[in-house]
Amino acid sequence: MTIVVLVGNPRAGSRTRKLAEAVGSAIQDRLDSRDHEVGVLDLAEIVRVHFGSDPACDTSGPTPAHDADEGRDPFTTVREARLLIVATPAYKGTFTGLLKVFLDRFGHQQLAGVTAVPVAVAGSATHADATATALRDVLRELGAEVVAPLSVLEADLGDGPRIAERWADDHTATLVRSLTAPHGEPA
């Protein structure tokens, strides 16, 4: 099974990424199998966004920042994930525009069969919860089976690995039900 960590922070190598990787590792440890690969897609590193009409680009929106033969297409990687951890900081009370523009490239129900975990980081509990809820709603619209979101305050990021461990302890049973449910049936 492939576990994909999708990081929507516009700053590469962010604390949001470190938290998301900790969540991925904690889940991997609890799934009791070494067959689970954890891959990271940090949008700040792999996607460029074009706004308006750019003569060098025939579309607007996100495109891979590398040549097609340099690496796997990030959109395919996300579609083929079995477990998708989507992490973002709160910007202006919601998830980042970078993540929104990336997710907008997926059609309705294109993430059917994917179990998703929204992870939101913010300066206040209100913004963290609102961001996680908004992200949950978008992932559901795309067809993902969404388990309990994780909302974390920026001030608590120093305890990120411990927070990830606690979240995984609390939600592994739900994850396992979702991952083993027949396609299209809620856990």
C-alpha positions in Angstrom: 0.0 0.0 0.0 1.2 3.5 -0.8 1.0 6.2 1.8 1.4 9.7 0.3 2.0 12.8 2.3 0.9 15.9 0.3 2.2 19.2 1.8 0.5 22.4 0.7 2.8 24.8 2.4 4.4 27.3 -0.1 7.6 27.1 1.9 9.7 24.0 1.1 10.8 21.9 4.1 8.3 23.5 6.4 7.3 22.6 10.0 3.9 21.5 8.4 5.9 19.0 6.3 7.7 17.7 9.4 4.4 17.2 11.2 2.8 15.4 8.2 5.8 13.1 7.8 5.5 12.3 11.6 1.8 11.4 11.0 2.7 9.2 8.1 5.4 7.4 10.1 3.1 6.9 13.1 0.4 5.4 10.8 2.9 3.2 9.0 4.2 1.9 12.4 0.7 1.0 13.5 -0.4 -0.7 10.3 1.9 -3.6 11.2 3.5 -4.1 7.8 6.7 -3.1 6.2 5.0 -3.1 2.8 3.7 0.4 3.3 5.8 3.0 1.5 5.5 6.6 2.6 6.2 9.1 -0.1 6.2 12.9 0.2 5.0 15.4 -2.3 6.0 18.9 -1.1 4.1 21.2 -3.5 6.6 24.0 -2.9 9.3 21.8 -4.4 7.4 20.1 -7.2 4.7 22.4 -8.6 4.8 25.7 -10.3 1.7 27.8 -10.7 0.9 30.0 -13.7 -1.6 32.8 -13.3 -3.2 34.5 -16.4 -1.8 33.9 -19.8 1.8 32.9 -19.9 3.0 32.4 -23.5 5.3 29.6 -22.3 2.4 27.6 -20.9 -0.7 26.4 -22.7 -2.8 26.2 -19.5 -3.3 28.1 -16.3 -3.1 26.3 -12.9 -0.5 24.0 -11.5 1.8 21.9 -13.6 4.7 19.7 -12.6 7.8 21.8 -12.1 10.0 19.1 -13.7 10.1 17.5 -17.1 7.8 14.5 -17.4 10.7 12.1 -17.6 12.4 13.5 -14.4 9.9 12.0 -12.1 6.4 10.7 -11.6 3.5 13.1 -12.2 2.3 14.3 -8.8 -1.4 14.2 -9.9 -1.1 10.5 -10.7 0.8 9.8 -7.4 -2.1 11.4 -5.5 -4.8 9.5 -7.5 -3.1 6.2 -6.9 -2.4 6.6 -3.2 -4.3 4.3 -0.9 -3.8 6.6 2.1 -3.3 10.4 1.5 -2.2 12.7 4.3 -2.9 16.3 3.2 -1.2 18.9 5.4 -1.4 22.7 5.2 -0.9 25.7 7.3 -3.9 28.1 7.7 -3.5 31.1 5.5 -6.2 33.8 5.8 -8.4 31.3 7.8 -8.3 28.4 5.3 -5.9 26.1 3.5 -3.3 27.6 1.2 -4.0 28.8 -2.3 -1.1 26.5 -3.5 -3.0 23.5 -2.2 -6.3 24.7 -3.5 -5.0 25.2 -7.0 -3.4 21.8 -6.9 -6.6 20.1 -5.7 -8.7 22.0 -8.2 -7.1 19.9 -11.0 -8.9 16.8 -9.8 -12.4 16.2 -11.0 -15.4 15.2 -8.9 -14.9 11.7 -7.3 -11.4 11.4 -8.8 -10.0 10.4 -5.3 -12.6 7.6 -4.8 -10.9 4.7 -3.2 -8.4 7.0 -1.4 -8.5 7.3 2.4 -7.5 10.8 3.4 -6.3 12.5 6.6 -6.5 16.3 6.7 -3.8 18.0 8.8 -4.0 21.7 9.6 -1.6 24.0 11.4 -2.6 27.4 12.6 -1.9 30.1 15.2 -5.3 29.6 16.8 -7.6 26.7 17.5 -10.4 28.4 15.6 -8.3 28.7 12.4 -6.8 25.2 12.7 -10.3 23.6 13.1 -11.8 25.8 10.3 -8.9 24.9 8.0 -9.1 21.2 8.7 -12.9 21.3 8.2 -12.6 23.1 4.8 -9.9 20.7 3.7 -12.1 17.7 4.8 -15.0 19.0 2.7 -12.9 19.4 -0.4 -11.4 16.0 -0.1 -14.9 14.5 0.3 -16.0 16.3 -2.8 -13.2 14.7 -4.6 -14.4 11.3 -3.5 -11.9 10.5 -0.7 -13.0 8.7 2.4 -11.9 11.2 5.1 -11.1 10.1 8.6 -10.7 12.4 11.6 -8.8 15.6 10.8 -5.8 16.6 12.9 -5.6 20.3 13.9 -2.4 21.5 15.5 -1.4 24.9 16.9 1.8 26.4 15.7 2.9 26.8 19.3 2.7 23.0 19.7 4.7 22.0 16.6 7.7 21.2 18.8 5.7 18.2 20.1 4.7 17.2 16.5 6.0 13.6 16.7 4.2 13.0 20.0 1.0 14.7 18.7 1.2 12.4 15.6 1.7 9.3 17.8 -1.4 10.2 19.9 -3.5 10.9 16.8 -2.4 7.5 15.3 -3.2 5.7 18.5 -6.7 7.2 18.6 -7.5 6.7 14.9 -5.8 3.6 13.7 -8.9 1.4 14.1 -10.9 3.8 11.9 -8.1 4.0 9.4 -7.9 0.2 9.1 -11.7 0.0 8.6 -11.5 2.6 5.9 -8.6 1.0 4.2 -10.2 -2.5 4.2 -13.8 -1.4 3.4 -15.0 -2.4 -0.1 -14.6 0.5 -2.5 -17.3 3.0 -2.2 -18.6 1.9 1.2 -17.9 4.2 4.2 -15.9 2.7 7.1 
